[in-house]
């Protein structure tokens, strides 16, 4: 008689974590951050509250982890050619073809696609909005998600400086805000459509101001 195979507890834990992540993202999309609760996440995921508290100390921690997992999956899909790569994370960083404007347009267009993706838009808006009033959550959002992505822009802009395509006196950290800031402003206010054409114009205006002066 063949021996009975023991249950794979790690696989069961992975399934539970994914169910909790999916439940948290679904709820924050449907009812918003403030009305999302640990009890609601547990019920939606089909687990007990104690399971959630064993892995996360708070609702904010659950949602942050869920969003980071979602962003990671999106980056993996982009790397395999099945996604947009909208976070700007094209391994090992932003492309460097020697054409700064073309490289930045490629990344900003992908960011537009990501911000317009319904699966990402609602949780991104919820965490962004809550991060404004919850300083701790906002700082964590910036530290864990935004800073690693923004660092890729800094690296690419510094390479452009070394190549003589960007003035030596330009601060790359401020320069990247010329690219990201207008995009996020239009996305947050929803005043006008967020399009590839708009992303291209941002790059043209920004790069024109970064170029060496005659």
KEKE-3310 file (N, C-alpha, C; in steps of 0.2 Angstrom, whole numbers, plus 5000, padded with zeros to 4 digits):
npx = (5004:5003:5012:5003:5003:5009:5001:5005:5010:5016:5012:4998:4998:5003:4992:4982:4987:4987:4973:4969:4976:4970:4957:4958:4962:4951:4940:4944:4944:4930:4923:4931:4945:4943:4931:4935:4938:4947:4939:4930:4939:4944:4932:4929:4940:4939:4945:4950:4950:4961:4970:4974:4979:4990:4999:5000:5000:4990:4976:4981:4994:4991:4985:4995:5005:4997:4996:5009:5012:5003:5009:5021:5018:5013:5025:5032:5024:5026:5039:5039:5033:5020:5014:5012:5022:5021:5026:5038:5048:5059:5069:5087:5083:5077:5077:5092:5095:5103:5095:5088:5075:5067:5068:5062:5049:5045:5044:5035:5024:5020:5018:5006:4998:4997:4991:4979:4974:4960:4962:4972:4971:4960:4964:4977:4973:4965:4975:4984:4976:4973:4985:4988:4982:4985:5000:5010:5006:5007:5021:5026:5021:5028:5041:5042:5036:5036:5049:5059:5056:5057:5071:5076:5074:5082:5095:5095:5094:5106:5115:5113:5118:5131:5134:5133:5120:5112:5112:5125:5123:5110:5099:5095:5085:5076:5073:5066:5054:5048:5044:5036:5027:5017:5010:5005:4997:4987:4981:4976:4967:4958:4954:4957:4959:4971:4984:4995:5000:5000:5009:5021:5022:5025:5038:5045:5044:5050:5063:5068:5071:5081:5092:5109:5114:5116)
npy = (4994:5011:5024:5037:5054:5068:5083:5098:5111:5123:5126:5127:5138:5148:5148:5153:5166:5172:5172:5181:5192:5195:5197:5208:5218:5218:5222:5235:5241:5240:5246:5255:5262:5265:5259:5246:5231:5221:5210:5209:5206:5194:5186:5187:5181:5168:5164:5163:5177:5177:5171:5181:5190:5183:5185:5198:5214:5224:5232:5241:5235:5223:5227:5235:5225:5217:5225:5227:5214:5213:5223:5217:5205:5211:5216:5205:5199:5209:5207:5194:5197:5198:5209:5227:5233:5244:5250:5255:5247:5239:5226:5227:5240:5256:5257:5260:5266:5275:5286:5297:5303:5294:5283:5287:5290:5278:5272:5280:5279:5266:5267:5275:5266:5257:5265:5267:5254:5245:5235:5239:5253:5257:5251:5258:5271:5271:5268:5279:5290:5287:5288:5301:5306:5298:5297:5288:5277:5283:5286:5273:5268:5276:5272:5258:5256:5267:5274:5264:5263:5276:5277:5271:5280:5290:5284:5282:5295:5300:5293:5299:5311:5308:5305:5317:5321:5328:5342:5346:5352:5348:5341:5325:5319:5329:5332:5320:5322:5332:5323:5313:5320:5329:5319:5311:5321:5324:5311:5310:5320:5318:5327:5328:5316:5303:5299:5291:5301:5312:5309:5308:5321:5327:5322:5328:5341:5341:5336:5345:5355:5350:5348:5352:5369:5380)
npz = (5000:4995:5003:5012:5006:5014:5017:5008:5016:5014:5001:5003:5011:5002:4993:5002:5005:4992:4990:5000:4996:4984:4988:4996:4987:4979:4987:4991:4979:4976:4988:4993:5003:5017:5020:5019:5028:5040:5043:5032:5022:5026:5026:5012:5007:5012:5024:5041:5053:5061:5054:5045:5054:5058:5049:5045:5053:5052:5043:5033:5031:5025:5013:5007:5005:4996:4985:4982:4978:4967:4958:4956:4950:4938:4933:4930:4920:4911:4908:4902:4890:4890:4896:4899:4906:4914:4926:4923:4925:4917:4915:4916:4920:4915:4897:4888:4874:4868:4864:4872:4873:4866:4874:4886:4882:4879:4891:4898:4891:4894:4907:4906:4901:4912:4922:4917:4917:4923:4933:4940:4943:4952:4965:4966:4966:4978:4988:4986:4989:5002:5007:5008:5019:5029:5035:5039:5031:5018:5018:5018:5006:4997:5000:4998:4985:4976:4976:4972:4958:4954:4956:4944:4934:4938:4937:4923:4918:4924:4916:4904:4906:4908:4895:4889:4885:4893:4903:4914:4926:4930:4941:4943:4951:4953:4940:4935:4941:4932:4923:4928:4937:4929:4923:4933:4939:4930:4929:4943:4944:4934:4923:4910:4896:4899:4889:4876:4867:4875:4885:4876:4873:4886:4888:4877:4880:4893:4890:4881:4889:4897:4889:4884:4883:4870)
capx = (5000:5007:5011:4999:5007:5008:4999:5010:5008:5018:5007:4992:4999:5003:4985:4978:4990:4985:4966:4969:4978:4964:4951:4959:4962:4944:4936:4946:4941:4923:4920:4936:4950:4940:4926:4938:4940:4950:4933:4928:4944:4944:4926:4930:4945:4937:4949:4948:4953:4967:4975:4977:4983:4996:5004:5000:4998:4985:4973:4986:4999:4988:4983:5001:5007:4993:4997:5016:5012:5000:5014:5026:5015:5013:5031:5034:5020:5029:5046:5038:5031:5013:5011:5014:5028:5020:5029:5044:5053:5061:5075:5088:5081:5074:5081:5097:5097:5106:5090:5085:5068:5063:5068:5058:5043:5043:5042:5029:5018:5019:5015:4999:4994:4996:4987:4972:4972:4956:4964:4977:4969:4956:4969:4982:4969:4964:4981:4987:4972:4973:4992:4988:4979:4989:5007:5013:5005:5010:5028:5027:5019:5033:5047:5042:5034:5038:5056:5063:5054:5060:5078:5077:5074:5088:5100:5095:5096:5114:5119:5112:5122:5138:5134:5132:5114:5108:5116:5129:5120:5103:5098:5091:5079:5071:5071:5061:5048:5045:5041:5031:5022:5012:5006:5001:4992:4981:4978:4973:4961:4954:4952:4958:4962:4978:4985:5002:5001:5001:5016:5026:5023:5029:5045:5047:5045:5055:5070:5070:5073:5086:5097:5114:5112:5121)
capy = (5000:5017:5029:5043:5060:5073:5090:5103:5117:5129:5127:5129:5145:5152:5149:5158:5173:5175:5173:5187:5198:5196:5199:5215:5222:5218:5226:5242:5243:5241:5250:5260:5260:5266:5254:5239:5229:5214:5205:5209:5203:5187:5183:5187:5176:5162:5162:5166:5183:5175:5169:5187:5193:5180:5187:5206:5218:5229:5232:5244:5231:5218:5231:5236:5219:5214:5229:5226:5208:5214:5226:5212:5201:5215:5217:5198:5198:5213:5204:5189:5200:5198:5215:5233:5235:5251:5253:5258:5242:5234:5224:5229:5247:5260:5256:5265:5265:5281:5291:5298:5305:5288:5278:5290:5290:5271:5270:5284:5276:5260:5270:5277:5260:5254:5269:5266:5247:5245:5231:5243:5260:5258:5251:5263:5278:5271:5269:5286:5295:5286:5290:5308:5308:5293:5299:5282:5273:5286:5285:5266:5267:5279:5269:5252:5255:5273:5275:5259:5264:5282:5276:5269:5286:5294:5280:5283:5302:5301:5290:5304:5317:5306:5305:5324:5323:5331:5347:5343:5355:5346:5337:5320:5318:5335:5331:5315:5325:5335:5318:5310:5325:5330:5313:5309:5327:5323:5305:5311:5325:5316:5332:5326:5309:5301:5296:5291:5307:5317:5306:5310:5329:5328:5320:5333:5348:5341:5334:5351:5360:5347:5348:5357:5376:5382)
capz = (5000:4995:5009:5011:5005:5018:5014:5007:5020:5010:4995:5006:5014:4996:4991:5006:5004:4986:4991:5004:4992:4979:4992:4999:4981:4976:4992:4991:4973:4977:4993:4995:5008:5023:5022:5019:5035:5040:5043:5026:5018:5028:5023:5005:5005:5015:5029:5048:5054:5064:5048:5042:5059:5059:5044:5044:5059:5051:5036:5029:5029:5020:5006:5004:5003:4991:4980:4979:4974:4960:4954:4955:4944:4932:4930:4928:4914:4906:4906:4898:4884:4890:4899:4897:4910:4915:4931:4921:4927:4911:4918:4923:4921:4909:4891:4886:4867:4866:4862:4879:4872:4864:4880:4891:4879:4879:4898:4900:4887:4897:4913:4905:4900:4918:4926:4914:4918:4928:4938:4944:4944:4958:4971:4966:4968:4985:4992:4985:4992:5009:5009:5009:5026:5033:5034:5039:5025:5013:5018:5016:4999:4993:5001:4995:4978:4971:4976:4968:4952:4952:4955:4938:4930:4940:4934:4916:4917:4925:4910:4899:4908:4906:4887:4886:4882:4898:4906:4920:4932:4931:4947:4940:4955:4951:4932:4934:4943:4926:4918:4932:4940:4925:4921:4939:4940:4925:4931:4949:4943:4928:4920:4903:4895:4899:4882:4874:4864:4881:4887:4872:4874:4892:4886:4872:4884:4898:4887:4878:4894:4900:4884:4884:4880:4865)
cpx = (5004:5006:5007:5004:5005:5006:5004:5008:5010:5014:5000:4992:4999:4996:4981:4981:4987:4977:4965:4971:4972:4958:4952:4959:4954:4939:4938:4944:4934:4920:4925:4940:4947:4935:4929:4940:4943:4944:4931:4933:4944:4938:4926:4935:4944:4942:4947:4952:4960:4972:4978:4981:4990:5002:5005:4997:4992:4982:4978:4991:4997:4987:4990:5005:5004:4995:5004:5016:5009:5005:5019:5024:5015:5019:5034:5030:5024:5036:5045:5035:5023:5009:5014:5021:5027:5023:5036:5050:5055:5068:5081:5086:5077:5079:5086:5099:5101:5102:5086:5077:5064:5063:5063:5050:5040:5040:5036:5023:5016:5015:5008:4995:4992:4991:4980:4970:4967:4958:4969:4975:4965:4961:4974:4979:4968:4970:4984:4983:4973:4980:4993:4986:4982:4996:5011:5012:5008:5017:5030:5026:5025:5039:5047:5040:5037:5046:5060:5062:5057:5068:5080:5078:5081:5094:5101:5097:5104:5118:5119:5117:5129:5139:5134:5125:5109:5113:5119:5126:5113:5103:5093:5084:5073:5068:5066:5054:5044:5042:5035:5025:5016:5007:5002:4995:4986:4977:4974:4966:4956:4951:4952:4960:4969:4980:4993:5004:5003:5008:5021:5027:5026:5036:5048:5049:5050:5062:5072:5073:5080:5093:5102:5112:5118:5126)
cpy = (5006:5021:5035:5050:5065:5080:5094:5110:5123:5131:5130:5137:5150:5154:5154:5165:5176:5176:5180:5193:5200:5199:5206:5220:5223:5222:5233:5245:5245:5246:5255:5258:5260:5261:5247:5237:5222:5209:5204:5205:5196:5183:5182:5181:5169:5159:5165:5173:5182:5173:5175:5190:5190:5182:5195:5209:5222:5228:5235:5240:5226:5221:5232:5230:5216:5219:5228:5219:5209:5218:5221:5207:5204:5215:5210:5197:5203:5210:5198:5191:5200:5204:5221:5235:5243:5254:5256:5253:5237:5232:5225:5236:5250:5258:5261:5263:5270:5287:5292:5299:5298:5284:5281:5289:5282:5269:5274:5282:5270:5262:5272:5271:5257:5258:5269:5259:5247:5240:5234:5250:5261:5257:5256:5270:5277:5272:5276:5291:5294:5288:5297:5310:5303:5293:5292:5277:5276:5285:5278:5265:5270:5275:5262:5251:5261:5273:5270:5261:5271:5282:5274:5275:5290:5290:5282:5291:5304:5298:5295:5310:5315:5306:5312:5326:5327:5336:5344:5346:5353:5341:5331:5319:5323:5334:5326:5317:5329:5330:5315:5314:5326:5324:5311:5315:5325:5317:5306:5315:5323:5321:5331:5319:5308:5297:5295:5297:5312:5315:5308:5318:5331:5327:5326:5339:5347:5340:5341:5356:5357:5347:5353:5363:5377:5388)
cpz = (5000:5001:5007:5011:5010:5014:5013:5010:5017:5004:4998:5008:5008:4993:4995:5006:4998:4987:4995:5000:4987:4982:4994:4993:4979:4981:4991:4984:4973:4982:4996:5001:5015:5025:5021:5026:5034:5040:5036:5021:5020:5025:5016:5003:5008:5020:5036:5049:5057:5059:5046:5047:5060:5054:5043:5051:5058:5044:5031:5026:5024:5013:5003:5001:4996:4984:4977:4976:4967:4956:4952:4949:4938:4929:4927:4921:4909:4903:4902:4891:4884:4893:4897:4900:4912:4921:4929:4922:4921:4913:4913:4924:4915:4903:4890:4879:4864:4864:4868:4878:4871:4870:4885:4889:4880:4886:4900:4897:4891:4904:4912:4904:4907:4922:4923:4914:4924:4934:4943:4947:4951:4964:4972:4968:4976:4990:4992:4989:5000:5012:5011:5016:5031:5032:5034:5033:5019:5012:5016:5008:4995:4994:4997:4987:4974:4971:4972:4960:4950:4952:4948:4933:4932:4937:4926:4914:4919:4919:4905:4900:4906:4898:4884:4883:4887:4902:4913:4926:4934:4937:4944:4944:4954:4944:4931:4936:4937:4922:4922:4935:4935:4924:4927:4941:4936:4927:4938:4948:4938:4924:4912:4902:4896:4893:4881:4871:4870:4884:4883:4872:4880:4891:4882:4876:4889:4895:4884:4883:4898:4895:4885:4880:4875:4868)
residu = (UNK:UNK:UNK:UNK:UNK:UNK:UNK:UNK:UNK:UNK:UNK:UNK:UNK:UNK:UNK:UNK:UNK:UNK:UNK:UNK:UNK:UNK:UNK:UNK:UNK:UNK:UNK:UNK:UNK:UNK:UNK:UNK:UNK:UNK:UNK:UNK:UNK:UNK:UNK:UNK:UNK:UNK:UNK:UNK:UNK:UNK:UNK:UNK:UNK:UNK:UNK:UNK:UNK:UNK:UNK:UNK:UNK:UNK:UNK:UNK:UNK:UNK:UNK:UNK:UNK:UNK:UNK:UNK:UNK:UNK:UNK:UNK:UNK:UNK:UNK:UNK:UNK:UNK:UNK:UNK:UNK:UNK:UNK:UNK:UNK:UNK:UNK:UNK:UNK:UNK:UNK:UNK:UNK:UNK:UNK:UNK:UNK:UNK:UNK:UNK:UNK:UNK:UNK:UNK:UNK:UNK:UNK:UNK:UNK:UNK:UNK:UNK:UNK:UNK:UNK:UNK:UNK:UNK:UNK:UNK:UNK:UNK:UNK:UNK:UNK:UNK:UNK:UNK:UNK:UNK:UNK:UNK:UNK:UNK:UNK:UNK:UNK:UNK:UNK:UNK:UNK:UNK:UNK:UNK:UNK:UNK:UNK:UNK:UNK:UNK:UNK:UNK:UNK:UNK:UNK:UNK:UNK:UNK:UNK:UNK:UNK:UNK:UNK:UNK:UNK:UNK:UNK:UNK:UNK:UNK:UNK:UNK:UNK:UNK:UNK:UNK:UNK:UNK:UNK:UNK:UNK:UNK:UNK:UNK:UNK:UNK:UNK:UNK:UNK:UNK:UNK:UNK:UNK:UNK:UNK:UNK:UNK:UNK:UNK:UNK:UNK:UNK:UNK:UNK:UNK:UNK:UNK:UNK:UNK:UNK:UNK:UNK:UNK:UNK)
# end
